[in-house]
Amino acid sequence: MVDVLIVGRSNVGKSSLFNRLVKKRQSIVFDSPGITRDVIVGQIELHGKTLTIADTGGLFNPDSWVEDFIRKNILELILDAKAVLFVVDAKTGLTQADIEVANLLRPHKEKVLLIVNKVDAKVDNKWEFYELGFEPLIEVSALHGLGIIELLDKLGQIEGGEYSRPEGSVLLILLGKPNAGKSSLANALLGKERVLVWHEPGTTRDAIEVYIGGGFSLLDTAGVRKKGSVEFGLEFFAVGRTLEALERKGVVLLVIDLSEGVSFQDKKLASLIRRRVKPALIVGTKLDLLDSEAGLEEYLKRELWFLDYAPVVLTSAKSGRGIDKILEKAKEVWADFNKQFKTSQINRALERIFSVSPPPAKGNLIPKVYYAFQQSTAPPTFVLITNETDSWREEYKRFLEKQLRKELNLEFSPIKLVFSRRNDGA
């Protein structure tokens, strides 16, 4: 549920106002109309309560197909919102598109606040906006912060609020190259069309978090292309936001287009997941485009071998095949990622591994482990107290990590090994 909804035609400064209110650059701001196509959600802390606020795509966009989608989405959100901030541009003045937005909002007049943005510009036509028939009219400059205190005072009068993601819910982070089927998969998980789906790459431009219930929320991200293919500007910021989303605490769904197979870019994304020690699922999409699924799981495991802990789920957003299994496997992955072990369990597991495959010498150094313990969860992090940290070969570290996961029954989670030298005299 959204408490405060920001609406208006394209390029009136909705995203700038959103960023000003949530006090961070969460929504992409760029000097081009129609940038925000999805619903971007944030929170405002006011008088001891939390209000959920949403930035929306520009209404009455010349691109009719996108406009129809945005309008349908916004109309659904208006019904539940406690307040609607109708943003207009003082610099441009009243336009036909503003009038069209006003007509759309008029049935909900009692919850609408008319926000005249960009009042820092030298304009004398602000009075035109009274023709829209909404009061109060609040003059602001989202860019410079003018009028924001007055607006916050109005928002502070809203009843309710205090909505947040349920305690213990798991965030699913969709990651993949452009046009891999992430947004279609998101809509299938949601059970309705809340994320924009289009045939052109680059449609999803922000990282969009949506609460889907059942103990899960979903973060859809912009597709990530090869570094050399990303130009400075809108796509540059979108890719940056995607990589930022990868730092969030949650399970990554690496989306692979089965009709194209595993690409070099898919492998690069998988390596990012592995280097960040993130829990993950490998989700093959567009299964309906293939004649047979024989050998697909083995193929994905082989091509993405360094994500050997990640379960594979084959899906078709079109038919709904495999969608429920994503949530089922995500629960198992998250449980493994947060497992806690006794120190005795860890040391016995290491003894069994070393008895069969002891660590090889490195030069004149023979690695020894005096004892080990678990430092933390998410990811399960194990500290090995050793004689010399430099005596461990990299290939044996990888072997040890894999064997320790097997011994501790951490089938679906990456682990982190920390080698620490024992203090002299200890």
Secondary structure, DSSP 8 states (H G I E B T S, - for coil): --SEEEE-BTTSSHHHHHHHHHTS--S---SSTT---S-EEEEEEETTEEEEEEE---BS-SSHHHHHHHHHHHHHHHHH-SEEEEEEETTT---HHHHHHHHHHGGGGGGEEEEEE-TTS--S-GGGGGGG--S-EEE-BTTTTBTHHHHHHHHTT-S-------TT-EEEEEE-STTSSHHHHHHHHHTS--S---SSTT---S-EEEEEETTEEEEE------GGG--TTHHHHHHHHHHHHTTSSSEEEEEEETTT---HHHHHHHHHHHHTT--EEEEEE-GGG-S--TTHHHHHHHHTGGGTTS-EEE-BTTTTBTHHHHHHHHHHHHHHHT----HHHHHHHHHHHHHHS----BTTB---EEEEEEEETTTTEEEEEES-GGG--HHHHHHHHHHHHHHTT-TT---EEEEEE--TT-
